[in-house]
Amino acid sequence: MQGTYELFESIVEEENLYQNYSRQELKLILRYHSYAIFGIFQDWTPEDTKNLDMIVHEVYLIMMGKNATEDVFLC
């Protein structure tokens, strides 16, 4: 879990995300995203494996504060 948190933290720093949030709020947001990823893995299916690129892309869009339906995913 710590590795996921650190990965999200580095993305947030590199992309200058969540600048309007306090450090405490940012920690909560990062914990939320980290636990959400582990929740997805708990119920992972072979179908999810087939759609891995799409899932990773959607998680990225969520972290960037974008709506996945507004983005065109090109395979």
Residue pairs with C-beta under 8 A, 6 or more apart in sequence:
1 34
1 35
1 38
4 33
4 34
4 37
4 38
5 30
5 31
5 34
8 30
8 33
8 34
8 63
9 30
11 17
11 63
12 18
12 26
12 30
12 63
15 64
17 63
17 64
17 65
18 25
18 26
18 29
21 29
33 62
33 63
37 59
40 48
40 55
48 55
53 75
54 73
57 68
57 71
57 73
58 68
61 67
61 68
61 71
62 68
